[in-house]
């Protein structure tokens, strides 16, 4: 089992990403912490599941527009991603390993 967390910079845009993830995993696999503005996906540790979360996240970020940003955690690794343009995939601006 793996938990994937997505912390959004702007809470006004959370519904689009929640909808995409609910379509992939069902509502019982998702949790939203409003205080932290963070989505948590609980999934089996399979590359297909992780790739689906990352794909939904990248699509949402690209559609949200230039300057949108969010942080994605998979296990103890986090990625800060920023959308550079609507037609370009998001840019990973940093990777940080947490201990």
C-alpha positions in Angstrom: 0.0 0.0 0.0 1.2 3.5 -0.8 -0.1 6.9 0.0 0.3 9.6 -2.6 -0.3 13.2 -1.4 -0.9 16.3 -3.6 -0.7 19.7 -1.9 -2.3 22.3 -4.0 -1.2 26.0 -4.1 -4.8 27.2 -4.8 -7.7 25.5 -3.1 -10.1 26.9 -5.6 -8.9 24.3 -8.2 -9.1 21.1 -6.1 -12.4 19.9 -7.5 -11.0 19.1 -11.0 -8.2 17.0 -9.7 -10.5 15.2 -7.2 -12.9 14.4 -10.0 -10.1 12.9 -12.2 -8.7 10.8 -9.3 -12.2 9.6 -8.2 -12.7 8.4 -11.8 -9.6 6.3 -11.6 -9.7 5.0 -8.0 -13.2 5.6 -6.6 -14.1 7.9 -3.7 -13.1 5.4 -1.0 -9.4 5.6 -2.0 -9.4 9.4 -1.7 -9.3 11.8 1.2 -9.1 15.6 1.2 -7.6 17.6 4.1 -9.1 21.1 3.7 -6.9 22.6 6.4 -3.7 21.5 4.6 -5.3 21.7 1.1 -4.0 18.3 0.4 -5.4 15.3 -1.4 -4.4 11.8 -0.3 -4.7 8.7 -2.6 -4.3 5.3 -1.0 -3.4 2.7 -3.6 -1.6 -0.6 -4.0 2.1 -0.1 -4.8 1.8 -0.9 -8.5 3.5 1.2 -11.2 0.1 1.3 -13.1 -1.6 3.0 -10.1 1.2 5.4 -9.5 1.4 6.3 -13.2 -2.3 6.9 -13.3 -2.1 9.4 -10.3 0.9 11.1 -11.9 -0.9 11.3 -15.3 -4.1 12.8 -13.8 -2.0 15.2 -11.8 0.0 16.4 -14.8 -3.1 16.7 -17.0 -4.8 18.8 -14.3 -1.8 21.0 -13.7 -1.4 21.6 -17.5 -5.1 22.5 -17.9 -5.0 24.8 -14.9 -2.6 27.2 -16.7 0.7 29.0 -16.5 1.9 29.6 -13.0 -0.2 26.9 -11.3 1.8 24.8 -8.9 1.5 21.9 -6.5 3.6 19.5 -4.6 3.3 15.7 -5.1 4.6 13.2 -2.6 5.0 9.5 -3.3 6.3 7.7 -0.3 9.2 9.8 1.1 9.9 11.7 -2.2 8.3 15.0 -3.1 8.2 16.9 -6.4 7.3 20.5 -6.8 5.7 21.0 -10.2 4.8 24.2 -12.0 2.7 24.5 -15.2 4.7 26.5 -17.8 2.0 26.7 -20.5 -1.3 25.1 -21.4 0.2 23.2 -24.3 3.3 22.1 -22.4 3.6 19.4 -19.8 4.4 20.6 -16.2 7.9 21.3 -15.3 9.4 19.5 -12.2 11.1 22.3 -10.4 12.6 20.3 -7.6 12.9 17.0 -5.9 13.4 16.6 -2.2 13.8 13.5 -0.3 12.3 13.6 3.2 13.9 11.6 6.0 
